[in-house]
Amino acid sequence: MHMELSGFELEIIKAIGKHQPAILDVIGELKVEKREFTGPGLYVDFMRVKGTVNHHVQILDLFGEIKLPSGLVLSAHIGMSGGKPEFLEVCTLPLTNWDGNYEGFVIKN
């Protein structure tokens, strides 16, 4: 069983794609296998995709930050393996507790 990407996750992946557009080639294939709020962040495991992004890249970083109305600042990256996206990790900067509320977020990229 899989879940769809949330609007928040999708916007982060699109923002990463502004500087690393290869991820956009498989964005339509990305499905969530598991989603976990960890306290200082969010960890999203992806189902395996058929397409390949880039065999030489291990991490796709968000070149910017995510700002929340609460004042928290978040960073994000996509972990890769064998040219395929494995997970999305979002975390607070500096590491601090986050309640998982992202309503009103703005990506500065």
DSSP file (Angstrom, degrees, kcal/mol; ACC not computed):
  #  RESIDUE AA STRUCTURE BP1 BP2  ACC     N-H-->O    O-->H-N    N-H-->O    O-->H-N    TCO  KAPPA ALPHA  PHI   PSI    X-CA   Y-CA   Z-CA
    1    1 A M              0   0    0      0, 0.0     2,-0.3     0, 0.0     0, 0.0   0.000 360.0 360.0 360.0 137.0    0.0    0.0    0.0
    2    2 A H        -     0   0    0     45,-0.0     2,-0.3    32,-0.0    31,-0.2  -0.850 360.0-141.1-127.0 164.5    1.3    3.4   -0.8
    3    3 A M  B     -A   32   0A   0     29,-2.8    29,-3.3    -2,-0.3     2,-0.1  -0.849  24.5-110.7-119.4 158.1    0.3    7.0   -0.2
    4    4 A E        -     0   0    0     -2,-0.3    27,-0.1    27,-0.2     2,-0.1  -0.480  41.9 -93.4 -80.6 158.4    0.4   10.1   -2.4
    5    5 A L        -     0   0    0     25,-0.4    -1,-0.1    -2,-0.1     2,-0.1  -0.451  41.9-120.2 -64.9 143.1    2.9   12.9   -1.8
    6    6 A S     >  -     0   0    0     -2,-0.1     4,-2.6     1,-0.1     5,-0.2  -0.406  26.2-107.5 -75.6 164.7    1.5   15.7    0.3
    7    7 A G  H  > S+     0   0    0      1,-0.2     4,-2.3     2,-0.2     5,-0.2   0.869 122.2  54.0 -59.8 -36.8    1.3   19.2   -1.3
    8    8 A F  H  > S+     0   0    0      2,-0.2     4,-1.9     1,-0.2    -1,-0.2   0.937 110.4  44.7 -61.9 -49.7    4.2   20.2    1.0
    9    9 A E  H  > S+     0   0    0      1,-0.2     4,-2.3     2,-0.2    -2,-0.2   0.904 112.8  52.0 -63.0 -42.5    6.4   17.3   -0.1
   10   10 A L  H  X S+     0   0    0     -4,-2.6     4,-2.4     1,-0.2    -1,-0.2   0.906 108.7  49.7 -62.0 -43.5    5.6   17.9   -3.7
   11   11 A E  H  X S+     0   0    0     -4,-2.3     4,-2.1     2,-0.2    -1,-0.2   0.868 110.0  51.5 -65.8 -36.1    6.5   21.6   -3.5
   12   12 A I  H  X S+     0   0    0     -4,-1.9     4,-2.4     2,-0.2    -2,-0.2   0.932 110.3  48.4 -64.7 -44.6    9.8   20.8   -1.9
   13   13 A I  H  X S+     0   0    0     -4,-2.3     4,-2.1     1,-0.2    -2,-0.2   0.902 111.2  50.4 -63.9 -40.6   10.6   18.3   -4.6
   14   14 A K  H  X S+     0   0    0     -4,-2.4     4,-0.8     2,-0.2    -1,-0.2   0.897 109.7  51.2 -62.5 -39.5    9.7   20.8   -7.3
   15   15 A A  H >X S+     0   0    0     -4,-2.1     3,-0.7     1,-0.2     4,-0.6   0.897 109.4  49.5 -65.6 -39.7   12.0   23.4   -5.6
   16   16 A I  H >X S+     0   0    0     -4,-2.4     4,-1.8     1,-0.2     3,-1.1   0.893 106.3  58.9 -62.0 -38.6   14.8   20.9   -5.5
   17   17 A G  H 3< S+     0   0    0     -4,-2.1    -1,-0.2     1,-0.2    -2,-0.2   0.682  88.5  72.7 -65.4 -19.5   14.1   20.4   -9.3
   18   18 A K  H << S+     0   0    0     -4,-0.8    -1,-0.2    -3,-0.7    -2,-0.2   0.871 115.4  22.5 -62.5 -35.0   14.7   24.0  -10.0
   19   19 A H  H << S+     0   0    0     -3,-1.1    -2,-0.2    -4,-0.6    -1,-0.2   0.613 136.8  35.2-105.4 -18.2   18.5   23.5   -9.5
   20   20 A Q    ><  +     0   0    0     -4,-1.8     3,-1.7    -5,-0.1     4,-0.3  -0.616  69.9 176.0-135.4  73.2   18.6   19.7  -10.1
   21   21 A P  G >   +     0   0    0      0, 0.0     3,-1.4     0, 0.0     4,-0.5   0.604  62.9  82.7 -63.5 -15.0   15.9   19.2  -12.9
   22   22 A A  G >  S+     0   0    0      1,-0.3     3,-1.4     2,-0.2     4,-0.4   0.827  83.1  63.4 -59.6 -29.8   16.6   15.4  -13.3
   23   23 A I  G X  S+     0   0    0     -3,-1.7     3,-1.2     1,-0.3     4,-0.4   0.801  91.5  65.7 -64.6 -26.5   14.3   14.7  -10.3
   24   24 A L  G <  S+     0   0    0     -3,-1.4     3,-0.4    -4,-0.3     4,-0.4   0.725  86.5  70.9 -68.7 -20.2   11.4   16.2  -12.3
   25   25 A D  G <  S+     0   0    0     -3,-1.4    -1,-0.3    -4,-0.5    -2,-0.2   0.772 112.1  28.0 -65.5 -25.2   11.7   13.3  -14.8
   26   26 A V  S X> S+     0   0    0     -3,-1.2     3,-1.7    -4,-0.4     4,-0.9   0.303  86.6 107.7-117.6   7.8   10.4   10.9  -12.1
   27   27 A I  G >4 S+     0   0    0     -3,-0.4     3,-0.6    -4,-0.4    -2,-0.1   0.854  78.9  55.8 -58.8 -34.5    8.2   13.2  -10.0
   28   28 A G  G 34 S+     0   0    0     -4,-0.4    -1,-0.3     1,-0.2    -2,-0.1   0.711 106.5  51.8 -69.4 -19.5    5.0   11.6  -11.4
   29   29 A E  G <4 S+     0   0    0     -3,-1.7     2,-0.3     2,-0.0    -1,-0.2   0.647  81.1 114.2 -88.4 -17.2    6.2    8.2  -10.3
   30   30 A L    <<  +     0   0    0     -4,-0.9   -25,-0.4    -3,-0.6     2,-0.3  -0.384  37.7 169.6 -68.3 122.5    7.0    9.2   -6.7
   31   31 A K        -     0   0    0     16,-0.3    16,-2.6    -2,-0.3     2,-0.5  -0.956  34.7-114.2-127.9 148.2    4.7    7.4   -4.1
   32   32 A V  E     +AB   3  46A   0    -29,-3.3   -29,-2.8    -2,-0.3    14,-0.2  -0.725  27.9 176.4 -89.1 123.5    5.1    7.4   -0.4
   33   33 A E  E    S-     0   0A   0     12,-2.9     2,-0.3    -2,-0.5    13,-0.2   0.829  76.3   0.0 -86.4 -40.3    5.9    4.0    1.2
   34   34 A K  E     - B   0  45A   0     11,-1.4    11,-2.7   -31,-0.1     2,-0.4  -0.990  59.2-164.3-152.8 140.8    6.3    5.5    4.7
   35   35 A R  E     + B   0  44A   0     -2,-0.3     2,-0.4     9,-0.2     9,-0.2  -0.997  14.5 177.1-129.8 129.1    6.0    8.9    6.3
   36   36 A E  E     - B   0  43A   0      7,-2.7     7,-2.8    -2,-0.4     2,-0.5  -0.982  24.6-147.4-139.3 125.6    7.4    9.7    9.8
   37   37 A F  E     - B   0  42A   0     -2,-0.4     5,-0.3     5,-0.2    -2,-0.0  -0.808  16.7-171.0 -85.8 128.2    7.6   12.9   11.8
   38   38 A T        -     0   0    0      3,-2.4     4,-0.2    -2,-0.5    -1,-0.1   0.394  43.6-102.7-105.1   1.7   10.8   12.5   13.9
   39   39 A G  S    S+     0   0    0      2,-0.7    59,-3.3    59,-0.2    61,-0.2  -0.639 118.9  38.4 106.6 -72.0   10.5   15.5   16.2
   40   40 A P  S    S-     0   0    0      0, 0.0    52,-2.7     0, 0.0     2,-0.3   0.389 129.8 -10.9 -90.2   6.2   13.0   17.8   14.5
   41   41 A G  E     - C   0  91A   0     50,-0.2    -3,-2.4    57,-0.2    -2,-0.7  -0.927  67.1 -89.2-171.5-164.7   11.9   16.8   11.0
   42   42 A L  E     -BC  37  90A   0     48,-2.8    48,-2.9    -2,-0.3     2,-0.4  -0.995  23.5-163.7-135.9 135.5   10.1   14.6    8.5
   43   43 A Y  E     -BC  36  89A   0     -7,-2.8    -7,-2.7    -2,-0.4     2,-0.5  -0.990   6.8-173.4-125.7 124.0   11.3   11.5    6.8
   44   44 A V  E     -BC  35  88A   0     44,-2.8    44,-2.4    -2,-0.4     2,-0.4  -0.963   9.6-156.1-122.9 115.0    9.5   10.1    3.7
   45   45 A D  E     -BC  34  87A   0    -11,-2.7   -12,-2.9    -2,-0.5   -11,-1.4  -0.757  17.1-143.2 -87.0 133.9   10.5    6.8    2.2
   46   46 A F  E     -B   32   0A   0     40,-3.0   -14,-0.2    -2,-0.4     2,-0.1  -0.692  14.2-115.5 -95.5 149.1    9.6    6.5   -1.5
   47   47 A M        -     0   0    0    -16,-2.6   -16,-0.3    -2,-0.3     2,-0.1  -0.480  53.7 -85.1 -68.0 153.1    8.3    3.4   -3.3
   48   48 A R        -     0   0    0     -2,-0.1     2,-0.2   -18,-0.1    -1,-0.1  -0.422  48.0-144.7 -65.7 133.9   10.9    2.3   -5.9
   49   49 A V        -     0   0    0     36,-0.3    -1,-0.1     2,-0.2   -19,-0.0  -0.628  12.0-137.2 -97.9 159.4   10.4    4.1   -9.2
   50   50 A K  S    S+     0   0    0     -2,-0.2    -1,-0.1   -24,-0.1   -24,-0.0   0.861  82.6  75.0 -80.3 -38.3   11.0    2.7  -12.7
   51   51 A G  S    S-     0   0    0    -25,-0.1     2,-0.4   -26,-0.1    -2,-0.2  -0.215  75.0-133.2 -73.7 164.5   12.8    5.7  -14.1
   52   52 A T        -     0   0    0      1,-0.2    32,-0.2    32,-0.1    31,-0.1  -0.957  15.1-172.6-120.6 139.0   16.4    6.7  -13.3
   53   53 A V        -     0   0    0     30,-4.4     2,-0.3    -2,-0.4    -1,-0.2   0.915  68.1 -32.7 -93.1 -62.6   17.5   10.2  -12.3
   54   54 A N    >   -     0   0    0     29,-0.4     3,-0.9     3,-0.2    29,-0.4  -0.837  40.6-151.3-166.2 121.6   21.3   10.1  -12.2
   55   55 A H  T 3  S+     0   0    0     -2,-0.3    27,-0.2     1,-0.2    28,-0.2   0.668  96.8  54.9 -71.1 -16.3   23.6    7.2  -11.3
   56   56 A H  T 3  S+     0   0    0     26,-0.1     2,-0.5    27,-0.1    -1,-0.2   0.484  89.8  86.2 -97.9  -3.5   26.4    9.5  -10.0
   57   57 A V    <   +     0   0    0     -3,-0.9    26,-0.4     1,-0.1    -3,-0.2  -0.849  41.0 174.3-106.0 131.3   24.3   11.6   -7.5
   58   58 A Q  S    S+     0   0    0     -2,-0.5    22,-3.1     1,-0.3     2,-0.4   0.739  72.9  27.5 -99.3 -31.3   23.8   10.5   -3.9
   59   59 A I  E     -D   79   0A   0     20,-0.2     2,-0.6    26,-0.0    -1,-0.3  -0.996  56.9-159.7-136.4 135.9   22.0   13.5   -2.6
   60   60 A L  E     -D   78   0A   0     18,-2.5    18,-2.6    -2,-0.4     2,-0.2  -0.961  26.4-158.9-112.4 111.1   19.8   16.2   -4.2
   61   61 A D  E     -D   77   0A   0     -2,-0.6     2,-0.7    16,-0.2    16,-0.2  -0.588  21.1-121.1 -92.7 149.8   19.8   19.2   -1.9
   62   62 A L        -     0   0    0     14,-2.3     2,-1.7    -2,-0.2    14,-0.3  -0.815  24.3-146.4 -80.2 117.3   17.3   22.1   -1.7
   63   63 A F  S    S+     0   0    0     -2,-0.7     2,-0.3   -48,-0.2    -1,-0.1  -0.594  75.8  21.9 -87.2  77.6   19.4   25.1   -2.4
   64   64 A G  S    S-     0   0    0     -2,-1.7     2,-0.3    12,-0.1    45,-0.2  -0.972  89.4 -86.5 160.6-153.3   17.5   27.4   -0.1
   65   65 A E  E     -E  108   0A   0     43,-2.3    43,-3.2    -2,-0.3     2,-0.5  -0.970  17.6-125.1-149.6 162.7   15.3   27.1    2.9
   66   66 A I  E     -EF 107  74A   0      8,-2.5     8,-3.0    -2,-0.3     2,-0.4  -0.956  26.6-157.8-111.4 124.8   11.7   26.5    3.9
   67   67 A K  E     -EF 106  73A   0     39,-3.4    39,-2.3    -2,-0.5     6,-0.2  -0.879   2.1-158.7-108.3 136.5   10.2   29.1    6.3
   68   68 A L    >   -     0   0    0      4,-2.4     3,-2.3    -2,-0.4    37,-0.1  -0.813  30.0-117.3-108.0 151.4    7.2   28.5    8.5
   69   69 A P  T 3  S+     0   0    0      0, 0.0    -1,-0.1     0, 0.0    35,-0.1   0.773 113.6  66.3 -57.2 -24.9    5.0   31.2   10.0
   70   70 A S  T 3  S-     0   0    0      1,-0.1     3,-0.1     2,-0.1    -3,-0.0   0.604 120.9-106.8 -71.4 -10.5    6.1   30.0   13.5
   71   71 A G  S <  S+     0   0    0     -3,-2.3    -1,-0.1     1,-0.4     2,-0.1   0.237  75.8 136.8 100.6 -12.4    9.6   31.2   12.7
   72   72 A L        -     0   0    0     -5,-0.1    -4,-2.4    20,-0.0     2,-0.4  -0.383  42.4-149.3 -67.2 146.8   11.1   27.7   12.2
   73   73 A V  E     -F   67   0A   0     20,-0.5    20,-2.9    -6,-0.2     2,-0.3  -0.970  13.1-162.4-118.3 134.4   13.5   27.3    9.2
   74   74 A L  E     -FG  66  92A   0     -8,-3.0    -8,-2.5    -2,-0.4     2,-0.3  -0.860   8.0-159.5-118.9 151.3   13.7   23.9    7.5
   75   75 A S  E     - G   0  91A   0     16,-2.9    16,-2.2    -2,-0.3     2,-0.3  -0.824  14.4-167.1-118.3 162.0   16.2   22.3    5.1
   76   76 A A  E     + G   0  90A   0     -2,-0.3   -14,-2.3   -14,-0.3     2,-0.3  -0.998  12.7 170.9-151.3 152.4   15.6   19.4    2.8
   77   77 A H  E     -DG  61  89A   0     12,-1.9    12,-2.8    -2,-0.3     2,-0.5  -0.982  26.8-128.7-154.5 160.2   17.3   16.8    0.6
   78   78 A I  E     -DG  60  88A   0    -18,-2.6   -18,-2.5    -2,-0.3     2,-0.3  -0.959  22.4-140.7-111.6 124.6   16.5   13.7   -1.4
   79   79 A G  E     -DG  59  87A   0      8,-2.2     7,-3.4    -2,-0.5     8,-1.3  -0.690  21.7-160.1 -84.1 136.9   18.6   10.6   -0.8
   80   80 A M  E     - G   0  85A   0    -22,-3.1     2,-0.3    -2,-0.3   -25,-0.0  -0.847  15.8-178.2-119.6 152.4   19.5    8.6   -3.9
   81   81 A S  E >  S- G   0  84A   0      3,-2.4     3,-1.5    -2,-0.3   -23,-0.1  -0.927  75.2  -8.7-149.4 125.7   20.6    5.1   -4.6
   82   82 A G  T 3  S-     0   0    0     -2,-0.3   -27,-0.2     1,-0.3   -26,-0.1   0.811 128.7 -55.5  60.1  30.2   21.4    3.6   -8.0
   83   83 A G  T 3  S+     0   0    0    -29,-0.4   -30,-4.4   -26,-0.4   -29,-0.4   0.562 117.4 108.1  81.5   8.1   20.1    6.7   -9.7
   84   84 A K  E <  S- G   0  81A   0     -3,-1.5    -3,-2.4   -32,-0.2     2,-0.3  -0.940  75.2-110.8-122.4 141.0   16.7    6.4   -8.0
   85   85 A P  E     + G   0  80A   0      0, 0.0   -36,-0.3     0, 0.0    -5,-0.2  -0.518  34.6 174.2 -68.9 130.1   15.2    8.6   -5.3
   86   86 A E  E     -     0   0A   0     -7,-3.4   -40,-3.0     1,-0.4     2,-0.3   0.795  57.2  -7.5-102.7 -41.7   14.9    6.7   -2.0
   87   87 A F  E     -CG  45  79A   0     -8,-1.3    -8,-2.2   -42,-0.2     2,-0.5  -0.989  48.6-134.2-155.7 159.4   13.8    9.2    0.6
   88   88 A L  E     -CG  44  78A   0    -44,-2.4   -44,-2.8    -2,-0.3     2,-0.5  -0.983  23.6-167.3-114.5 128.8   13.0   12.9    1.3
   89   89 A E  E     -CG  43  77A   0    -12,-2.8   -12,-1.9    -2,-0.5     2,-0.4  -0.979   6.5-178.1-120.9 128.6   14.4   14.2    4.6
   90   90 A V  E     +CG  42  76A   0    -48,-2.9   -48,-2.8    -2,-0.5     2,-0.3  -0.984  11.9 171.0-121.8 132.1   13.2   17.6    6.0
   91   91 A C  E     -CG  41  75A   0    -16,-2.2   -16,-2.9    -2,-0.4   -50,-0.2  -0.983  33.1-104.1-144.5 155.8   14.7   18.9    9.2
   92   92 A T  E     - G   0  74A   0    -52,-2.7   -18,-0.3    -2,-0.3     6,-0.0  -0.413  38.8-111.4 -75.3 150.9   14.7   22.1   11.3
   93   93 A L  S    S+     0   0    0    -20,-2.9   -20,-0.5     1,-0.2     2,-0.1  -0.979 108.8  20.4-125.8 116.5   17.7   24.4   11.3
   94   94 A P  S    S-     0   0    0      0, 0.0     2,-0.2     0, 0.0    -1,-0.2   0.721 117.2 -98.2 -69.8 168.4   19.1   24.3   14.0
   95   95 A L        +     0   0    0     -2,-0.1     2,-0.3    -4,-0.1    -2,-0.1  -0.351  67.4 140.3 -58.8 120.2   17.7   21.0   15.1
   96   96 A T        -     0   0    0    -56,-0.2    -4,-0.3    -2,-0.2     2,-0.1  -0.952  57.9 -71.3-153.1 163.8   14.7   21.7   17.4
   97   97 A N        -     0   0    0     -2,-0.3     2,-0.4   -57,-0.1   -58,-0.0  -0.369  44.8-172.2 -65.6 139.7   11.3   20.2   17.9
   98   98 A W        -     0   0    0    -59,-3.3   -59,-0.2   -57,-0.1   -57,-0.2  -0.999  22.6-145.7-132.8 132.4    8.8   20.7   15.2
   99   99 A D        -     0   0    0     -2,-0.4     3,-0.1     2,-0.1   -62,-0.1   0.459  46.2-110.4 -80.2   0.3    5.1   19.8   15.5
  100  100 A G  S    S+     0   0    0      1,-0.3     2,-0.5   -61,-0.2    -1,-0.1   0.397  73.0 138.7  87.7  -3.7    4.8   18.9   11.8
  101  101 A N        +     0   0    0      1,-0.1    -1,-0.3     2,-0.0    -2,-0.1  -0.651  16.9 164.0 -78.0 121.9    2.6   21.8   11.0
  102  102 A Y    >   +     0   0    0     -2,-0.5     3,-1.7    -3,-0.1    -1,-0.1   0.257  20.7 140.5-120.4   9.4    3.7   23.3    7.7
  103  103 A E  T 3  S+     0   0    0      1,-0.3    -2,-0.0   -35,-0.1     0, 0.0  -0.309  74.3  18.7 -56.4 131.8    0.6   25.4    6.9
  104  104 A G  T 3  S+     0   0    0      1,-0.2    -1,-0.3   -36,-0.1   -37,-0.0   0.623  88.8 164.8  82.3  14.3    1.7   28.7    5.4
  105  105 A F    <   -     0   0    0     -3,-1.7     2,-0.4   -37,-0.1   -37,-0.2  -0.238  21.1-160.2 -65.1 152.9    5.2   27.5    4.4
  106  106 A V  E     -E   67   0A   0    -39,-2.3   -39,-3.4     2,-0.0     2,-0.6  -0.999   8.5-144.9-134.2 131.0    7.3   29.5    2.0
  107  107 A I  E     -E   66   0A   0     -2,-0.4     2,-0.7   -41,-0.2   -41,-0.2  -0.869   6.6-160.9 -98.5 122.1   10.2   28.1    0.1
  108  108 A K  E      E   65   0A   0    -43,-3.2   -43,-2.3    -2,-0.6    -2,-0.0  -0.904 360.0 360.0-100.1 108.7   13.1   30.5   -0.5
  109  109 A N              0   0    0     -2,-0.7    -1,-0.1   -45,-0.2   -46,-0.1   0.325 360.0 360.0-139.0 360.0   15.1   29.0   -3.3
